[in-house]
């Protein structure tokens, strides 16, 4: 097998590194093209790669999956509204027309900053060290359970495609179990607790309520589906904390209209297989706890020997560079990105990650041209959350606030436009149209459960 250093171009089918940073096969050739390695194929990582499309650099994208996941629609996979393939697209398919990009499937487990080499492992074992001239860390985030007993072991997070399919399998398995043995109803097998009143929690709770009342009620005709409950727990005194008060009120009213029990000013203290215990002393009989209450940086951050701050995220300068690490940047959910001149951080949103990815790429371009780097300034594109059919809230630039049907159509349109791949857009549109016309859901399939209902 041939190997190549980070900046040696593509001399073979695999990319590695050697100490003198030249091709092993052509040690007398100069290092002509800088090598940019991007850890993570999320919104930020792909935006950075696209920005460098026409630059004289070679790019390697490293990701533990071979696909990009459209995270804002994971909850629809979890609630049987969409197929997993509708919200995922192969990374190689995304970059196949960009000739200066290669993809490596694997997990970064370490780094040698002096030699500028990453340690990458796969299920089959370690790969050859991957050298780099410039590094962009865009590995995203994962669930933060804050040490709550039982939450990590028994909870269902929603931060990866596997999470969404596991939750869908589990929800449907609970209904199947209840249909087979009605005595399980008293144990709370059809009570679903959603923890966290941010956009993800609100969207999951609303979608579950509509799934139960309009779809599973017909699927399980002999089962008293009226026993199914959705309980949304939020430790603050309102939902959607980053939204205006009117949007918060609309979300609360819309959820309650759909039968969701909203518990405010309370938090989870313990999770067992059959109960969720709250700090107020209340104990909810439930076999399902959906976790949407917090995130922390991807574990990659702790393997890179860099300074981390809140949430385990990498602290970066105003130009997105990692202090003390030459030619390295961190972007998106894995980074604490400061707002210049303020005691605040850039929000962890997809548009922010995309903007940061493009900015980091431009800093690499500037350094290659001998120019100084510049500050990153986030442009707020607004925030949205959907509660269910014909109900959403949207807060856009220039003080524009929408709610109800108009906000819902705006939410649908934006997500269709930002999905990767025409096939995905078409499939999602057809699924949404079918659901709207028939109140039916498509992929109500149990393809293997992560755990059995108790």
N, C-alpha and C positions, 0 to 999 in steps of 0.2 A: 504494500500500500504506500502510495506517495503521501508526503506531508508537506505543508507549506507554512511559512511564518505568517504572522498577521499582515505584514505589509508587502508580501511577495507576489500578490496576484493569485490566480488559481492555477497551481501546477499539478493538481491531482484531485481525485474525487473526495478526499477528506481534508479538512482544515485543521491544522495543529499549530505548533510553534516550535522554534528552536532558539537557543540562547543568543546567537548572533543575529537573529531576526531576518535571516535570508532563507531562501528555499534550500531544503536539504539536498534536493537533486541538482540545484544550480547555485552552488555556494559562491561562484564568482560573479553572479548577476547582482546589480544594485537593487536596493529596495525601492521600487518605483512608485507603487501605489499604496497609500496609507490604508490600513485596515481598521474599520469601525465595527465594533461588536455591540449589538443591542441585546440586552437581556430582557426578554418579554415581548410577546406579540399582541399586546393589548392596544388600546387606542393610541397611547403615547408612542409606543415602540414602532408601530406601523406608520404613524405620521412622520417620525424621524427618518425612517427608511425612505419614504416617498419624497421627502424634502431633498434628500441626497441623490435622487434619481440620476441627475445629469452631472454630478460631480465626479472627478477622477479619483474615486475611492472604491475599495471593495468592502462589502458589508456582509456580516454574518448575523443572522437573527437566531438566538438561542431561546427555546421555550420547551417546557416539559411536556406540552401537548403539541400535536401537529396541526392544531386548528385555532383560529381566533374565535372567541366567544363574544357575542353581543350581550353584555351583562344586563342592560336595562330590561330585557325581555325574558330573563331567566324565570321570573315568577310565573310567566304564562306557560312555560314548559312544566313547572311544578304543579300547576292547576289544570293541566290537560288542555290548554288552549292552543298550544303549538307543539310541533315535533322538535326533538333536540336538534335535528339537522337544519331546522328553520333559523336557528339563532347561532349557528356555527358555520365557519367557512375554512377550508384548508389553507394554511399559511402559504404553502407553495403555490396554490392557485392564485392567491392574492398578488404575489410578487413575481409570478412566472414571466411576465413581460419586462421586468426590470432586470436587465442583464448583469448589474453589479451586485446582486443580492444572492446569498446562499442561506440555507436554513439548516440548523442543527437541532435535532430533538434531544433534549437532555436537561438535567438540573444542575445549575451552578452550585458547587459545594465549597469553593475556596478560590483564593486569588493570590498570586505572587506579584505584588505591585512593582517590585524592583525589576523583575523580568517582564512585566506586563503580560502575564499569562493567567488564564482562567482554568480552574479545574472543573470539568464537566463529567457527570455520571449519567448513565442510562440504566435500565433494568438489567441489561447484559453486562454491566460493569463500567469502569471509567473509560472515557475517550482520551485521545492524545491531548496534551495541554493546548489550549486555544489562545494564541497570542493576539494582542491588539495594540494599535497605536492610539485609538480613542475608544472610550467606553461610555455607553449610555445604559444606565440601570433603570428599567421600566417594568419591574416584575409585579407591580400591583400590590394587592392586599389580601388578607384572609380574615376569618372571623376572630373576634376577640371576646372570649367568654368571661373575662375578668375574674377568673378563679372561682366562679360559682359552682358549688358541688353538683356534679351530675350533668351540667350543661353541655360540656364538650363531648361527653360520652353518649348522651341520650338526645341532645338537641339536633335539629336539622337546620344548618346554615344555608345560605343561598348566595354563594360566591364563586361557584364553579358549575359546569354543566352536569357533572356527576351529582352534585348536591340537589339540583333541580329534579333529575330523574329519580333519585332516591326518595325525595319527598313525595313525588307523584305516586311512586310504587307503594309507599307506606300509607298514604291517604286512601288509595283504592283498596289496599289490603285490609285496612280497618273496616271499611264498609262491607267487604266480603265476609270478614269475621263476624261482624254484627248481624249480617243477614243469616249466617249459619247458626248463630247462637244469640238470641235476643237478650239473654241474661247479661251479656257483656255491656249492654246499654247503661246499666246502672253503675258500671265501673268507669264510665267516662270515655269509652273507646271512640265515641263520635264527638268528643270535645277537643277542639284544636286551639291551642294557645299560641298566639303570635306575640313575640316580645320585641318591642321597639316601634315607636310611632313616627319614624321617618318615612320617606317615600317608599322604601322597600316594604316595610311593615304594613303601611296603609294599602299598598297595591296588593300584597298577598292576602290580607284580610278581606278586602272587597272581592277579589277573584274567588277565594274559597267560598264565601257566602253565596255568590252567584252560581258557582259550580254545584253546590249542595241543593239550592232551592229550585234551580231550573233544569239541571241535567241529571244528577244522581237520584233525584226524587223519582224520575221516570225510569231510570235504570233499575232501581231497587223498589219495585212497586209494592212488595210485601213487607218492606221495612219501614218503620216509623222514622222517616228522615227528619221529621220535625224535632227529633232528639238531637240532631246535629247542631253543634254550637261553635261559633268562632269568637274567641275572647282575645282582644288586643290589649296588651299591657304596656303602658308608657310611664316611666318614672317622673317625667315632667308633668306640668299641669295643662299642657296642650299638645296637640299633634303637630307635626311638620314645623319644628322650631325655627327653621330658616325661612319660613314663609310669613306673609303678612297675616294679621289677625283675621281678616275676612276669609282668606283662603283656609286658615286653620278651622274656622267655624264651618265652612262649607264641607270640608273633609269629614269633620265629626258628625254633622247632620246626615251626610250621604251614607256613612258607614252604619249609623244607627238605623236609617231607613231600610238598609239591607239586612238588618237583624244582627249586626255585629255588636257584641257587648264590649264597650270601651272602658277600660279601667285606667284612670289617670292618677298621677301622684303616688304610684306604687311600683315596686320593683321585685325581681325574682331573687329569692334567697337560696332555693335548692330545687333540683329537678330529680325526680325518681321515675321509674318506669310507668307509674300510674298516677303521679301527682306532680303539680307545680306549686311550690310553696312561695308565698309572697311575703314581703317584709312587714306588711300590715297584720300578719297572722293568718290571713285567708289561705286556704288550701283548695286548689282546683283539681278535681279528679279528671285526669287527662292522660292519654297515652302518647300525645304528640305535642312537642314544643318546637315551634319554628323560631329560629334566632335571627333577628334583624336589628340587633341593638348595639352593634359596635364592630369596628374593624381595627386591625393592626397591620403593620407592614408584613409583606411576604417574608418568609424565613430567610430568603436570600440576603436580606439586609444584615443579618447577624453573622453571615459567613464572610463578609467583605472587609472586615477590620477597618471600619469607618465609624465616625461619631454618629450616634443615633439620639433622637429626642423623643418627643411625645409619640405614643403609639408604636415605638420601636422603629420609627421612620428615619431615613437618612437626612441629616441636616445639610442643607446646601446654601450656597451664596446666592445673591440676587441674580447672578447670571446662570444659575442652576448647576454650577460646578461644585464638586465635592471638595471641601477644604483639605489641603494637604495631599490631594491625590491628583497629580497632573493629568490633564486631558481626560478626566472622568466626570460624568454628569449623572444626576438622578432626577427623575421626573415622575409625575403622576402620583398614584396613591402610596408609593413607597417612599416619597420624599416630603419633607417639611419645607415647602417653598414660601419664603417670606414675601410679604407685600412691601415693596420699597417705601420707606418713610412711615410705615405704620407698624403697630404691634399686632399684626394679624398674619394669617397664612392663607394662601390660595386654596379655595375649596377643592375637595376631592370629587371632581366631576369629570365626565368624559370630555367635554369641550376644553376644560383646563388641561387635561392630560395631552390632548391633541395639540393645543397651542404650545405647551411646554416641549413636546417632542419636536415640533418644527423649530422652536427657538434653540434647543440644544444642537440640532443639526446645523443651524446657521452659525453657532459659536464655533463648531468644528471647521466650517468653511472659512470663518474669519481667521482662525488660528493658522490654517493652512496657507492663507494669503498674507500672514504676518500682521493682521489687524487686531486691535484689542477686542475683548468680549463686551457685551452690552447687557443691561438689566432686562430681566423678563417682566413684562407687564401684562397681567391677565385682563382680557376683555370679557366682561360678564355678558353671556348670551342669554341669561335667564334660567329659571328652574321650573320644572313641571312634575306633576304627580297625577296618576289616574286612580280613581276609586272604583270604577266599574263602568258599565254601559252608560254612555251619555253623561258621564260625570267625571270631571277632572278639574284641576286647578293649574294655572300657568301664570307666572310672573315674568314678564319680558322687559327688555330695556325700555328706557324712557317712561317708566312708571306704568306700563300697560299691565293690567291684571285681568285675567279671564277665569271664568268658572263655568261649570255645567257643560252643556252640549258643545258650545263653541271651543272651550278649552280641550274637550275630549277629541274633537276633530283635529285641532292643532297638534295634540299629542300624537295621534295616529299618523298624521302626515309627516311630522318630524322624524318619528322612528322609522317609518318606511324609507324616507330619503337617506337616513344615515346607516341603514343596514348595509353590510358588505355583500355584494353579489346580486345580480339580477334575479337569479333563480330563487334566492332567499326572499327578495322583495315580493316576487310574484306569489310564492307559496304562502307567505305571511298574509298578503292581501287577500288571497282566496280563503284562507282559514278564517280571517276576520269577517269577511263578507258572509261566509257560510254560517258562522256563529251568530252574526247579527240577524240574518234572515230566519234562522231556525231555532235559536237558543240551544244549539247542539255544540258539543265539543268533539274533536276528532280523536286524538291518541289516548284513549282511556285504557291504556295497556299496562299490565304488571309484567315487567321484563326481568324480575328478580329483585328481591327486597333486601335492604341493608340489614334490617332486623325484623323479627316477627312481632306483631302486636301481642301484648301480654294477655 
